[in-house]
Amino acid sequence: MALSEAEKARYYKEGYVVPDYRLPEAQVASLRDTVNYLIEANPGVRPEQLVNAHLASPSAEGVRGAAELLELAKEPEILDLVEDVIGQDIILWGCQLFCKPAGDGMEVPWHQDGQYWPIRPLATCTVWIAIDDSLVSNGCLRVVPGSHSDQQLHSHYTDDRERLTLTQAIEPQHLDEEAFADVELRAGQMSLHDVYLVHGSNVNTSVNRRAGLAIRYMPASSEFNRDLIEPSDKSGYKVDFSRRPLWLLRGQDSSGKNDFSIGHA
Ligand SMILES: O=C(O)CCC(=O)C(=O)O
């Protein structure tokens, strides 16, 4: 087992966990080069909004990604962590780089991920990997521990303030903001979080960049329904799930409903 019993218990109770496992330094250095490449290759996209960063050919969202990130998402050590929380039938369905540049990194408002995604029953474990140190000072991930525990999606509204990474924000009556925890990570460390966990992050006005990669895995007992959400920019940027490729990385498609042929170049 990759997570200790205590780490697993923490994930279930709090909705997130920071495992002991971390990436080697040389790999983190190489990932930093990849982040620099992605920023250069996508001059028209905010670096917080590099959706489908694992797809080397330009995706439906117009982002040119990097094959190295797809390889990272397939690494057995990471899949072992994911298997401990969502079981052995694992689908990779998404990957987003949230890179907040030094000085002007944008906020991510409080939200539940499930608000954005066409997965039923709703389920996903996100592995969020720190490529730079991610600290309070440069806008690390913040979570409301235990906010996932009723496994309910709460109402969101469109936050129309300028300079937001995402624009769907949870309604204030569902937010216990006082109870938040900062998830500070050193480069190479990672956190895992549940699809119902309320989380967000602050702006980055510091002199240090904060790049984090969110890799999305779902149990194959759920269906990725490409017809459920029309292509739109409701998130604050364009997302089109209709040709989104899926990879069955472990086990079987136990729902029997997922199509693994769509969207592969
Ligand atoms: O990187 C961040 O600050 C936010 C990440 C996030 O919202 C997510 O992984 O769902």
Ligand as a Chemical Component Dictionary entry (heavy atoms), coordinates in Angstrom:
data_LIG
# 
_chem_comp.id                   LIG 
_chem_comp.type                 NON-POLYMER 
_chem_comp.pdbx_formal_charge   0 
_chem_comp.three_letter_code    LIG 
# 
loop_
_chem_comp_atom.comp_id 
_chem_comp_atom.atom_id 
_chem_comp_atom.alt_atom_id 
_chem_comp_atom.type_symbol 
_chem_comp_atom.charge 
_chem_comp_atom.model_Cartn_x 
_chem_comp_atom.model_Cartn_y 
_chem_comp_atom.model_Cartn_z 
_chem_comp_atom.pdbx_ordinal 
LIG O1 O1 O 0 -3.917 25.442 -8.045 1  
LIG C1 C1 C 0 -4.797 26.039 -7.448 2  
LIG O2 O2 O 0 -4.568 27.029 -6.777 3  
LIG C2 C2 C 0 -6.223 25.549 -7.502 4  
LIG C3 C3 C 0 -6.325 24.138 -7.977 5  
LIG C4 C4 C 0 -7.711 23.664 -8.095 6  
LIG O3 O3 O 0 -8.674 24.379 -7.938 7  
LIG C5 C5 C 0 -7.932 22.265 -8.436 8  
LIG O4 O4 O 0 -6.981 21.489 -8.544 9  
LIG O5 O5 O 0 -9.080 21.888 -8.603 10 
# 
loop_
_chem_comp_bond.comp_id 
_chem_comp_bond.atom_id_1 
_chem_comp_bond.atom_id_2 
_chem_comp_bond.value_order 
_chem_comp_bond.pdbx_ordinal 
LIG O1 C1 DOUB 1 
LIG C1 O2 SING 2 
LIG C1 C2 SING 3 
LIG C2 C3 SING 4 
LIG C3 C4 SING 5 
LIG C4 O3 DOUB 6 
LIG C4 C5 SING 7 
LIG C5 O4 DOUB 8 
LIG C5 O5 SING 9 
# 
